Amino acid sequence: MDRDRPERFLPLKPLVLDILLALADGKRHGWSLVRDIQRREGGDRILPGNFYRTLRTLRDDGLIEEAPGDANEDPSERRQYFSLTSLGTKVARAEAKRLKALLVDPRTRRLLKVPPSR
């Protein structure tokens, strides 16, 4: 089925890749994702409307899914948790491979330093 082909989602927008990478370690709630992404991106502000719209799109596309919260969490807090689906994992892997392939040429052209051989 074409819908299950990870390549159809590529290339990913930076925020989409950031979300998929953050969820690769396990389920997270929205605010935790925002803090992690901002920390990795050097503190750049993420607009909440854009962020939650992106989460909805990823959910609708089947790349992430809602996950149950932590059992010891305060029930009055309305945190929504998300986790990667198997398709989301495949898409993240496909994007990582695509980006890795893009770096091969700049390294051979000496634009980027090639790490020393071991």
N, C-alpha and C positions, 0 to 999 in steps of 0.2 A: 504494500500500500504506500502511495506517495507521501501520505501524511506522516508516516513513521521514518522517513528518510531525513537524517540530521542535516544533510547538506542543503536542504531547502531553506533552512533558517540562516545560513551563512551569507555574508559576514555578519557577526553580531555587533550591535551597538555597544559601546564601552560599558554603559550602566547594566545592560543585560548580562554581559560577561562577568562583571563584578558580582552581580547577584548570584549567578550560577556558581562561581568560584566560592563565594561565601557559604553557599548551601552544600558544597561538596563535603564539608566537615560534619554535616548533620543538620537537623531541623533548627530553625531560628525564628524568632518573632521579628516583625517589621522594624521596630526601633533598634534592635540588636544588629540587624543587617545594615541599617543606615550608619550606625556608629562604626562598624567594622569597615565599611566601604570608605567613609570619610577619613578614617585613620590611614588606610592604605593609599588613598589618593592625596594625602598631604593636607587634609582638613578642608578641602573644597566642599562648599555647602551643596546639599542635595535638596532640590525643591520637592516638598512632600507630595504635591499633586502629580508631578511627573513620576516620582518613585512608586506611588501606589497604583497609578495607571499602568506602569510597566509591570508591576506584580500581577495585576489583573490580566494583562495580555499574556504573560508567561503562563499563568494558570489556565486561561482559555485555550492556549496553544498546546497544553499538555506537558509543558516543560517542568512545571512545579505543581505541587498540590498542597492543599491545606492539611496540616498535621495536628494531632491532638496536643494540647498543652501539657505542661508538667503537672504531675499529680499533686505535688506539694505547693503549687502556686496559689496565691490568693484568688479565689473565684470572683471577687469583685473587680479584678483587673481584667480588662477585655482584650487581652493580647491575642493576636492571630498568628499562628505558627505556620511555617511553610517548610517543605522539604522537596528535594529533587525527585523527579520521576525517572524511570529508566531512560525515557527519551531525553529528558533534560541532561542526564549524565552523558549520553551519546553525543548530544549537541555540543556540550562543553568540551568533550574530548576532540570532536571534529574541529572545533574552532582552535583548540590548542595546537593540533597538528597543522592546521592552515597557517597559523601565525609562526610556528616553528619553520615551516617551509619558506615563508617569506624572509626569514633571517638568514637562510643559507646563502643567498646571493650577496647581500651586503657584507657578509663575513669573507667570502671569497674575493670580493673587490676591495678588501681592506678598509671598509668604512667603519666596521666594528672590530674590536680586538677579538681574536680567536683565543679561547682559553688554552693554556699550555697542555700538551698531551701528557698523560700519566704513564 
